[in-house]
Amino acid sequence: MANIPDYMRDFDLDQDYGFTPVTSKPKDDTPSVDPKLVEGTNLELSKVKADVKDIKSMMNEIMEIVNEKETITKEIASTEVKERFKEIEKVILPFLYNLAKSDEPYIHWPNRGPIIKAQIEKVLKLTRG
């Protein structure tokens, strides 16, 4: 990569997160279903609802963590804590960098659930010990 930001210089940018920038939306290979046959259930709406449910669940977990930790008033002085934050950066920043490195309008990201869950586990391991 030619234009790597300074903050990304020491990170592993070759990690495969399972998504690929593409110029157009991938063709849907699933067979079409007549909505009348599904008794009024909108499959796309049910998928969105499931995704929203997953996001809400993750947000609730995050909010629980935030609520457990009241206001942080001390400056981070511990070398161990600073190292843990660096390790967290090494997990999160390459992931976000890979998401943003292409200007393609769509991202094809099959099987993202296990990949995201693995990243969540890495972050939780670093933050909770």
C-alpha positions as CSV (number, residue, x, y, z in Angstrom):
1,M,0.0,0.0,0.0
2,A,1.4,3.3,-1.0
3,N,-0.5,5.7,1.3
4,I,-0.4,4.0,4.7
5,P,-1.1,6.4,7.6
6,D,1.7,6.8,10.1
7,Y,-0.3,5.2,12.9
8,M,-0.6,2.0,10.9
9,R,3.1,1.5,10.0
10,D,3.8,-1.2,12.7
11,F,0.6,-3.1,12.2
12,D,0.0,-6.3,10.3
13,L,-2.1,-5.1,7.3
14,D,-2.2,-8.5,5.6
15,Q,-4.8,-10.0,8.0
16,D,-7.8,-11.5,6.1
17,Y,-11.1,-10.4,7.5
18,G,-13.2,-12.1,4.8
19,F,-14.4,-9.0,2.9
20,T,-13.6,-7.8,-0.6
21,P,-14.1,-4.4,-2.1
22,V,-16.2,-4.6,-5.3
23,T,-17.4,-2.2,-7.9
24,S,-21.0,-3.3,-7.7
25,K,-23.4,-5.1,-5.4
26,P,-22.8,-8.9,-5.7
27,K,-25.6,-10.8,-7.5
28,D,-27.8,-12.7,-5.1
29,D,-27.5,-16.4,-5.7
30,T,-30.4,-17.3,-3.4
31,P,-33.5,-18.5,-5.2
32,S,-36.3,-15.9,-5.3
33,V,-39.3,-16.5,-3.2
34,D,-42.8,-15.4,-3.9
35,P,-43.8,-13.3,-0.9
36,K,-47.4,-14.7,-1.2
37,L,-46.0,-18.1,-0.5
38,V,-44.3,-17.0,2.7
39,E,-47.7,-16.0,4.3
40,G,-46.9,-12.2,4.5
41,T,-43.5,-12.6,6.0
42,N,-41.0,-10.3,4.4
43,L,-37.7,-12.2,4.4
44,E,-35.6,-9.1,4.0
45,L,-37.3,-7.4,6.9
46,S,-36.8,-10.5,9.1
47,K,-33.1,-10.5,8.2
48,V,-32.8,-6.8,9.1
49,K,-34.7,-7.4,12.4
50,A,-32.3,-10.2,13.2
51,D,-29.3,-8.0,12.4
52,V,-30.7,-5.2,14.5
53,K,-31.3,-7.7,17.4
54,D,-27.6,-8.8,17.1
55,I,-26.5,-5.2,17.1
56,K,-28.7,-4.4,20.1
57,S,-27.3,-7.4,22.0
58,M,-23.7,-6.3,21.3
59,M,-24.6,-2.7,22.3
60,N,-26.1,-3.9,25.5
61,E,-22.9,-5.8,26.3
62,I,-20.9,-2.7,25.6
63,M,-23.2,-0.5,27.7
64,E,-22.9,-3.0,30.6
65,I,-19.1,-2.7,30.4
66,V,-19.4,1.1,30.4
67,N,-21.8,1.1,33.3
68,E,-19.5,-1.2,35.3
69,K,-16.7,1.3,34.9
70,E,-17.8,4.6,36.3
71,T,-16.0,7.8,35.3
72,I,-12.3,7.3,34.7
73,T,-10.5,10.2,36.4
74,K,-7.0,8.9,36.7
75,E,-4.4,9.3,34.0
76,I,-3.3,5.9,32.6
77,A,0.2,5.5,34.1
78,S,0.7,1.8,34.2
79,T,3.0,0.4,31.6
80,E,1.0,-2.8,31.6
81,V,-2.2,-0.9,30.8
82,K,-0.5,1.1,28.0
83,E,0.8,-2.2,26.5
84,R,-2.8,-3.6,26.6
85,F,-4.1,-0.6,24.8
86,K,-1.4,-1.0,22.1
87,E,-2.4,-4.6,21.7
88,I,-6.1,-3.5,21.4
89,E,-5.0,-1.1,18.7
90,K,-3.2,-3.9,16.9
91,V,-6.5,-5.8,16.8
92,I,-8.9,-3.0,16.0
93,L,-7.0,-0.6,13.7
94,P,-6.0,-3.1,11.0
95,F,-9.6,-4.3,10.9
96,L,-10.9,-0.8,10.5
97,Y,-8.1,0.1,8.1
98,N,-9.0,-2.8,5.8
99,L,-12.6,-1.8,5.8
100,A,-11.8,1.7,4.7
101,K,-8.9,1.1,2.3
102,S,-11.0,0.9,-0.8
103,D,-13.3,3.5,-2.4
104,E,-15.6,0.8,-3.9
105,P,-19.2,1.4,-3.0
106,Y,-19.9,-2.1,-1.8
107,I,-18.1,-4.6,0.4
108,H,-18.8,-8.3,-0.2
109,W,-18.4,-9.9,3.2
110,P,-19.7,-13.5,3.4
111,N,-19.4,-15.4,6.7
112,R,-18.7,-12.2,8.6
113,G,-20.3,-13.4,11.8
114,P,-17.5,-15.8,12.9
115,I,-14.8,-13.3,11.9
116,I,-16.4,-10.4,13.9
117,K,-17.0,-12.7,16.9
118,A,-13.3,-13.7,16.8
119,Q,-12.3,-10.0,16.8
120,I,-14.7,-9.4,19.7
121,E,-13.1,-12.3,21.6
122,K,-9.6,-10.8,21.0
123,V,-10.7,-7.4,22.3
124,L,-12.5,-8.9,25.4
125,K,-9.4,-11.0,26.2
126,L,-7.3,-7.8,26.1
127,T,-9.7,-5.6,28.0
128,R,-10.8,-8.1,30.6
129,G,-7.6,-10.1,30.9
